[in-house]
Amino acid sequence: MYIIGVAAVALAIATSLLYRTNEKLHAENEVLRQKVGKYEQTEGNSFVVERISKQMEDIAYQQMEISDKRREEALYQMNIADQMRSRAESEQMKAQEAARNEVEARSMAEQQRELAVTQQRQAEHARNVADTLSYIALGRSLASLSSTQYLAGNHDASKLLAFAAWKFTIDYKGNVNIPVIFKSLSQNSNSFSSSLIHRGGVSEITRISKTGDYVSVSRYGEITRWNYDSGKWTKQLLTNDNSCSFRGVATDSEGTIFALAFNGTLLSIVNQQVTAPIILPENKGWQRIVRLGKRQMLIVSASHAYLFDTTRRMVKKTYDIGQPITAIGDRNGTVMIFGKDGGVWAINPDGKIDKKELMVKGTVTAYTWSDKRQQAAIGTTSGDIYLLDVNGYSRQKLVGHRSEITDLCFNNDFLFSSSYDRVVNLWDADAANSEAVALRDLAGWAYCLSNADDDVIYVGDESGTVSRFIISTDAMARQIQKALKRDFTDDEWNYYIGNNVPRVTFKN
């Protein structure tokens, strides 16, 4: 039984295992059948899928081919673009190079043009200089010929030549104040006139009215009022005292005339009436009287200076200079005093005296000051003249006189000097090497000068004569032109001036 039981159990176990195995196989078969079904379904669709895949593959290959072609085209276009860019850059570089070359060429052309203009200007300047020098030389030559014709008595030709000399020289900016031209103008313009105003030497001349009236004093005791107008001299003797040798004359702010005598007598004239004389402290050696302010004068003796009150008619201050006084002059309201030993003093309107230093050697005998030029001039016993700056330093030495300088005066940019050598000289104060122009050789010593206006100066000499000089070359030229009776003939023009110079008319 046991064995049967065991067998039954074994059979049961075997049956159970077989059932389980059968179920497992059935399940596996079902899974397999499902898989087969799926495989059959999949296999049925694989053909379509394969076809589609094939078509897709073909399209992909076509797209790839197109893409390759486009890429190749793009590369080709890129190459062309690079080439064109390279060419453009090359052309741009060429254009820039061409532009630089053009700029350089234009700059070079401009430089060449400027050089040509400069050379042309230099050539024109050289030609102008040559023409200028030629015409200035012509002016001098014509002036010399004018003087020759004047001495020969051919006054018409002399006037024409003098005016032509002035015209050519002035047009080409030459100096018409050189001796040869000034002399020819002076000869032909009637620029000199004189009158015997006094019986003795003329000590000083001063202007007393805007109408051109002057008063002068002489060493023979005369005080004379006179005038020159339209070629005529008129004179009026105000007083005559042989005991007085007058050395100076001045007017105060009221128009009163004060005349100083060598012996210390001071006369005053009011409304042409001589008042009672004033006797000064010293009885000899008196030299000059100079206005110092409105109502006072500075009166100078041999070695003293006195401040004189014109209202109270008395001396109110005395200055002991301590050495012989050799020159007195006015510097814009301040009186300058020069001593024989080289001392210099300045006395202002307040009466204050200051000692100055003389920067040049020599004894000063004349002094003048130009407010316009801010320049002084001093004359010496040797005849030399020095131009001084505002600080008193010598800037130029003028040599031309042979004797002591007696007086100096400025007229615009010209300096006039008189001397015991009987010559009155004109100097160009602006010229680096000024050459003296002798206005005239007088009959006697020239004592004093008076600056009348821009065109005229007066000179008083030892004979008692007052001489009038026209000193403006323009004024002389105008007078000559007014007096011209004709122009140059063709033959005269060609002979004196030259047929290469265009004809001009000089006669008005």
MODAGI-V675798 format. One record per pair of residues at least 4 apart in sequence whose C-alpha atoms are under 6 Angstrom apart, sorted by the first residue. I is the first residue (numbers start at 1). J is the second residue. D is the distance in Angstrom with one decimal. If there is no record, write none. Layout:
i=I j=J d=D
i=I j=J d=D
This chain:
i=1 j=5 d=5.7
i=2 j=6 d=5.8
i=3 j=7 d=5.8
i=4 j=8 d=5.7
i=5 j=9 d=5.8
i=6 j=10 d=5.8
i=7 j=11 d=5.8
i=8 j=12 d=5.8
i=9 j=13 d=5.9
i=10 j=14 d=5.9
i=11 j=15 d=5.7
i=12 j=16 d=5.8
i=14 j=18 d=5.9
i=15 j=19 d=5.9
i=16 j=20 d=6.0
i=17 j=21 d=5.9
i=18 j=22 d=5.9
i=19 j=23 d=6.0
i=22 j=26 d=5.9
i=24 j=28 d=6.0
i=25 j=29 d=5.8
i=28 j=32 d=6.0
i=29 j=33 d=5.9
i=32 j=36 d=6.0
i=35 j=39 d=5.9
i=36 j=40 d=5.9
i=38 j=42 d=5.9
i=39 j=43 d=5.8
i=46 j=50 d=5.7
i=49 j=53 d=5.8
i=50 j=54 d=5.9
i=52 j=56 d=5.9
i=53 j=57 d=5.9
i=56 j=60 d=5.9
i=59 j=63 d=5.9
i=60 j=64 d=5.9
i=63 j=67 d=5.8
i=64 j=68 d=5.9
i=66 j=70 d=6.0
i=67 j=71 d=5.9
i=68 j=72 d=5.9
i=69 j=73 d=5.9
i=70 j=74 d=5.8
i=71 j=75 d=5.9
i=72 j=76 d=6.0
i=73 j=77 d=6.0
i=74 j=78 d=5.8
i=77 j=81 d=5.9
i=78 j=82 d=6.0
i=80 j=84 d=6.0
i=81 j=85 d=5.9
i=82 j=86 d=5.9
i=83 j=87 d=5.9
i=84 j=88 d=5.8
i=85 j=89 d=5.9
i=86 j=90 d=5.9
i=87 j=91 d=5.9
i=88 j=92 d=5.8
i=89 j=93 d=6.0
i=91 j=95 d=5.9
i=92 j=96 d=6.0
i=93 j=97 d=5.9
i=94 j=98 d=5.9
i=95 j=99 d=5.9
i=97 j=101 d=6.0
i=98 j=102 d=5.9
i=100 j=104 d=6.0
i=101 j=105 d=5.8
i=102 j=106 d=5.9
i=103 j=107 d=5.9
i=104 j=108 d=5.8
i=105 j=109 d=5.8
i=106 j=110 d=5.9
i=108 j=112 d=6.0
i=109 j=113 d=5.9
i=110 j=114 d=6.0
i=111 j=115 d=5.9
i=112 j=116 d=5.9
i=114 j=118 d=5.9
i=115 j=119 d=5.9
i=116 j=120 d=5.9
i=117 j=121 d=6.0
i=118 j=122 d=5.9
i=119 j=123 d=5.9
i=120 j=124 d=6.0
i=121 j=125 d=5.8
i=122 j=126 d=5.9
i=123 j=127 d=6.0
i=124 j=128 d=5.8
i=125 j=129 d=5.8
i=126 j=130 d=6.0
i=127 j=131 d=5.9
i=128 j=132 d=5.8
i=129 j=133 d=5.9
i=130 j=134 d=5.9
i=131 j=135 d=6.0
i=132 j=136 d=5.9
i=132 j=172 d=5.5
i=133 j=137 d=5.9
i=136 j=169 d=5.1
i=139 j=165 d=4.0
i=139 j=168 d=5.8
i=139 j=169 d=5.5
i=142 j=146 d=6.0
i=142 j=161 d=5.5
i=142 j=165 d=5.2
i=143 j=162 d=5.3
i=143 j=165 d=5.4
i=143 j=181 d=5.2
i=143 j=184 d=5.6
i=146 j=158 d=4.3
i=146 j=161 d=5.1
i=146 j=162 d=5.5
i=147 j=184 d=5.5
i=149 j=154 d=5.1
i=149 j=158 d=5.2
i=150 j=154 d=5.6
i=150 j=155 d=5.4
i=150 j=158 d=5.3
i=155 j=159 d=6.0
i=159 j=188 d=5.7
i=161 j=165 d=6.0
i=162 j=184 d=5.5
i=162 j=185 d=5.7
i=166 j=170 d=5.9
i=167 j=171 d=6.0
i=169 j=174 d=4.8
i=170 j=174 d=5.6
i=176 j=181 d=5.9
i=177 j=182 d=5.5
i=179 j=183 d=5.8
i=179 j=437 d=4.9
i=182 j=186 d=6.0
i=185 j=189 d=6.0
i=186 j=191 d=5.5
i=189 j=476 d=5.4
i=189 j=479 d=5.7
i=189 j=480 d=5.2
i=191 j=469 d=5.7
i=191 j=470 d=4.9
i=192 j=468 d=5.7
i=192 j=469 d=4.9
i=193 j=467 d=5.8
i=193 j=468 d=5.1
i=194 j=466 d=5.6
i=194 j=467 d=4.1
i=194 j=468 d=5.8
i=195 j=465 d=5.5
i=195 j=466 d=5.6
i=196 j=464 d=5.8
i=196 j=465 d=4.2
i=197 j=464 d=5.9
i=197 j=465 d=5.6
i=198 j=464 d=4.3
i=199 j=464 d=5.3
i=200 j=218 d=5.6
i=200 j=219 d=5.4
i=200 j=220 d=4.8
i=200 j=463 d=5.8
i=200 j=464 d=4.8
i=201 j=218 d=5.3
i=201 j=219 d=5.4
i=201 j=461 d=5.7
i=201 j=462 d=3.6
i=201 j=463 d=5.1
i=201 j=464 d=4.5
i=202 j=217 d=6.0
i=202 j=218 d=4.5
i=202 j=460 d=5.0
i=202 j=461 d=5.5
i=202 j=462 d=6.0
i=202 j=464 d=5.2
i=203 j=217 d=5.8
i=203 j=218 d=5.3
i=203 j=247 d=5.3
i=204 j=216 d=5.6
i=204 j=217 d=5.9
i=204 j=248 d=5.7
i=204 j=448 d=5.6
i=205 j=215 d=5.9
i=205 j=216 d=4.4
i=205 j=450 d=5.9
i=206 j=214 d=5.7
i=206 j=215 d=5.6
i=207 j=214 d=4.4
i=208 j=213 d=5.8
i=208 j=214 d=5.4
i=209 j=213 d=5.4
i=213 j=226 d=5.8
i=213 j=227 d=4.9
i=214 j=225 d=5.6
i=214 j=226 d=5.4
i=215 j=224 d=5.5
i=215 j=225 d=4.3
i=216 j=223 d=5.9
i=216 j=224 d=5.5
i=217 j=222 d=5.6
i=217 j=223 d=4.6
i=217 j=246 d=5.9
i=218 j=222 d=5.3
i=218 j=246 d=5.5
i=219 j=245 d=4.1
i=219 j=246 d=5.0
i=220 j=242 d=5.6
i=220 j=245 d=5.4
i=221 j=240 d=5.3
i=221 j=241 d=4.6
i=221 j=242 d=4.8
i=221 j=244 d=4.8
i=221 j=245 d=5.1
i=221 j=246 d=5.8
i=222 j=239 d=5.7
i=222 j=240 d=4.4
i=223 j=238 d=5.4
i=223 j=239 d=5.3
i=224 j=236 d=5.6
i=224 j=237 d=4.4
i=224 j=238 d=5.3
i=225 j=235 d=5.7
i=225 j=236 d=5.1
i=226 j=234 d=5.5
i=226 j=235 d=4.0
i=227 j=233 d=5.8
i=227 j=234 d=5.3
i=228 j=232 d=5.6
i=228 j=233 d=4.6
i=244 j=261 d=5.4
i=245 j=261 d=5.2
i=245 j=262 d=5.5
i=246 j=260 d=5.6
i=246 j=261 d=4.0
i=246 j=262 d=6.0
i=247 j=260 d=5.9
i=247 j=261 d=5.5
i=247 j=287 d=5.6
i=248 j=259 d=5.8
i=248 j=260 d=5.1
i=248 j=288 d=4.8
i=248 j=289 d=5.6
i=249 j=258 d=5.6
i=249 j=259 d=4.4
i=250 j=257 d=5.9
i=250 j=258 d=5.4
i=251 j=255 d=5.6
i=251 j=256 d=5.3
i=251 j=257 d=4.6
i=251 j=258 d=6.0
i=252 j=256 d=5.5
i=253 j=294 d=5.4
i=256 j=269 d=5.8
i=256 j=270 d=5.1
i=257 j=268 d=5.4
i=257 j=269 d=5.0
i=258 j=267 d=5.6
i=258 j=268 d=4.4
i=259 j=266 d=5.7
i=259 j=267 d=5.2
i=260 j=266 d=4.8
i=261 j=265 d=5.2
i=262 j=284 d=5.5
i=262 j=285 d=5.6
i=262 j=286 d=4.6
i=263 j=283 d=4.7
i=263 j=284 d=4.2
i=264 j=279 d=5.9
i=264 j=280 d=5.0
i=264 j=282 d=5.9
i=264 j=283 d=5.0
i=264 j=284 d=5.9
i=265 j=278 d=5.8
i=265 j=279 d=5.0
i=266 j=277 d=5.6
i=266 j=278 d=4.9
i=267 j=277 d=4.9
i=268 j=274 d=5.9
i=268 j=275 d=5.7
i=269 j=273 d=5.2
i=269 j=274 d=4.4
i=269 j=275 d=6.0
i=285 j=301 d=5.4
i=285 j=302 d=4.8
i=286 j=301 d=3.9
i=286 j=302 d=5.9
i=287 j=300 d=5.7
i=287 j=301 d=5.4
i=288 j=299 d=6.0
i=288 j=300 d=5.3
i=289 j=298 d=5.8
i=289 j=299 d=4.5
i=290 j=297 d=5.6
i=290 j=298 d=5.3
i=291 j=297 d=4.5
i=292 j=296 d=5.5
i=292 j=297 d=5.0
i=292 j=349 d=5.4
i=293 j=349 d=5.3
i=295 j=310 d=5.3
i=296 j=308 d=5.4
i=296 j=309 d=4.5
i=296 j=310 d=5.1
i=297 j=307 d=6.0
i=297 j=308 d=5.0
i=298 j=306 d=5.6
i=298 j=307 d=4.8
i=299 j=305 d=5.7
i=299 j=306 d=5.1
i=300 j=304 d=5.9
i=300 j=305 d=4.5
i=302 j=324 d=5.7
i=302 j=325 d=5.7
i=303 j=321 d=5.6
i=303 j=323 d=5.7
i=303 j=324 d=4.7
i=303 j=325 d=5.3
i=304 j=319 d=5.6
i=304 j=320 d=4.9
i=304 j=321 d=5.4
i=305 j=318 d=5.9
i=305 j=319 d=5.0
i=306 j=317 d=5.7
i=306 j=318 d=4.6
i=307 j=315 d=5.7
i=307 j=316 d=5.7
i=307 j=317 d=5.0
i=308 j=314 d=5.6
i=308 j=315 d=4.3
i=308 j=316 d=5.8
i=309 j=313 d=5.4
i=309 j=314 d=5.4
i=323 j=339 d=5.8
i=324 j=339 d=5.6
i=324 j=340 d=5.4
i=325 j=338 d=5.8
i=325 j=339 d=4.4
i=325 j=340 d=6.0
i=326 j=338 d=5.8
i=326 j=339 d=5.5
i=326 j=340 d=5.8
i=326 j=365 d=5.4
i=327 j=338 d=5.2
i=327 j=365 d=4.8
i=327 j=366 d=5.3
i=328 j=336 d=5.7
i=328 j=337 d=4.8
i=329 j=335 d=5.7
i=329 j=336 d=5.2
i=329 j=367 d=5.3
i=329 j=368 d=5.9
i=330 j=334 d=5.7
i=330 j=335 d=4.6
i=330 j=336 d=6.0
i=331 j=369 d=5.5
i=334 j=347 d=5.7
i=334 j=348 d=4.6
i=335 j=346 d=5.7
i=335 j=347 d=5.3
i=336 j=345 d=5.8
i=336 j=346 d=4.7
i=337 j=344 d=5.7
i=337 j=345 d=5.1
i=338 j=343 d=5.8
i=338 j=344 d=4.7
i=339 j=343 d=4.9
i=340 j=363 d=5.7
i=344 j=355 d=5.9
i=344 j=356 d=5.0
i=345 j=354 d=5.5
i=345 j=355 d=4.4
i=345 j=356 d=5.4
i=346 j=353 d=5.5
i=346 j=354 d=5.2
i=347 j=351 d=6.0
i=347 j=352 d=5.5
i=347 j=353 d=4.4
i=348 j=352 d=5.6
i=359 j=393 d=5.6
i=363 j=380 d=5.4
i=363 j=381 d=5.9
i=364 j=379 d=5.7
i=364 j=380 d=4.5
i=365 j=379 d=5.6
i=365 j=380 d=5.1
i=366 j=378 d=5.5
i=366 j=379 d=4.9
i=366 j=407 d=5.2
i=367 j=377 d=5.8
i=367 j=378 d=4.5
i=368 j=376 d=5.7
i=368 j=377 d=5.5
i=368 j=408 d=5.9
i=368 j=409 d=5.7
i=369 j=375 d=6.0
i=369 j=376 d=4.3
i=370 j=374 d=5.6
i=370 j=375 d=5.4
i=374 j=390 d=5.8
i=375 j=388 d=5.8
i=375 j=389 d=5.0
i=375 j=390 d=5.6
i=376 j=387 d=5.9
i=376 j=388 d=5.0
i=377 j=386 d=5.6
i=377 j=387 d=4.6
i=377 j=388 d=5.8
i=378 j=385 d=5.7
i=378 j=386 d=5.4
i=379 j=385 d=4.5
i=379 j=405 d=5.3
i=380 j=384 d=5.7
i=380 j=405 d=5.8
i=381 j=404 d=4.2
i=382 j=403 d=5.9
i=382 j=404 d=5.4
i=383 j=401 d=5.0
i=383 j=402 d=5.6
i=383 j=403 d=4.8
i=383 j=404 d=4.6
i=383 j=405 d=5.3
i=384 j=399 d=5.3
i=385 j=397 d=5.8
i=385 j=398 d=5.0
i=386 j=396 d=5.8
i=386 j=397 d=4.6
i=387 j=394 d=5.8
i=387 j=395 d=5.6
i=387 j=396 d=5.2
i=388 j=392 d=5.2
i=388 j=393 d=5.2
i=388 j=394 d=4.4
i=388 j=395 d=5.5
i=389 j=393 d=5.5
i=402 j=421 d=6.0
i=403 j=420 d=5.4
i=403 j=421 d=5.3
i=404 j=419 d=5.6
i=404 j=420 d=5.8
i=405 j=418 d=5.9
i=405 j=419 d=4.4
i=406 j=418 d=5.6
i=406 j=419 d=5.0
i=406 j=447 d=5.7
i=407 j=417 d=5.8
i=407 j=418 d=5.4
i=407 j=448 d=5.4
i=408 j=416 d=5.6
i=408 j=417 d=4.6
i=409 j=415 d=5.9
i=409 j=416 d=5.4
i=410 j=414 d=5.8
i=410 j=415 d=4.5
i=413 j=429 d=5.7
i=414 j=427 d=5.6
i=414 j=428 d=4.9
i=414 j=429 d=5.4
i=415 j=426 d=5.8
i=415 j=427 d=5.1
i=416 j=425 d=5.6
i=416 j=426 d=4.7
i=417 j=424 d=5.6
i=417 j=425 d=5.3
i=418 j=424 d=4.6
i=418 j=446 d=5.6
i=419 j=446 d=5.8
i=420 j=445 d=4.9
i=422 j=441 d=5.8
i=422 j=442 d=5.2
i=422 j=444 d=5.7
i=422 j=445 d=4.6
i=422 j=446 d=5.5
i=423 j=441 d=4.9
i=424 j=438 d=5.9
i=424 j=439 d=5.6
i=425 j=436 d=5.8
i=425 j=437 d=5.4
i=425 j=438 d=4.5
i=425 j=439 d=5.8
i=426 j=436 d=5.7
i=426 j=437 d=4.9
i=427 j=436 d=5.3
i=428 j=434 d=5.7
i=444 j=462 d=5.6
i=445 j=461 d=5.5
i=445 j=462 d=5.4
i=446 j=461 d=4.2
i=447 j=460 d=5.8
i=447 j=461 d=5.1
i=448 j=459 d=5.8
i=448 j=460 d=5.2
i=449 j=458 d=5.7
i=449 j=459 d=4.7
i=450 j=457 d=5.7
i=450 j=458 d=5.1
i=451 j=457 d=4.8
i=452 j=456 d=5.6
i=452 j=457 d=5.2
i=455 j=470 d=5.6
i=455 j=471 d=5.3
i=455 j=472 d=4.9
i=456 j=469 d=5.5
i=456 j=470 d=4.6
i=456 j=471 d=5.5
i=457 j=469 d=5.5
i=458 j=467 d=5.5
i=458 j=468 d=4.7
i=459 j=466 d=5.5
i=459 j=467 d=5.1
i=460 j=465 d=5.9
i=460 j=466 d=4.6
i=461 j=465 d=5.8
i=484 j=507 d=5.8
i=487 j=507 d=5.9
i=488 j=492 d=5.6
i=488 j=493 d=5.7
i=492 j=496 d=5.8
i=493 j=497 d=5.3
i=494 j=498 d=4.2
i=494 j=499 d=4.8
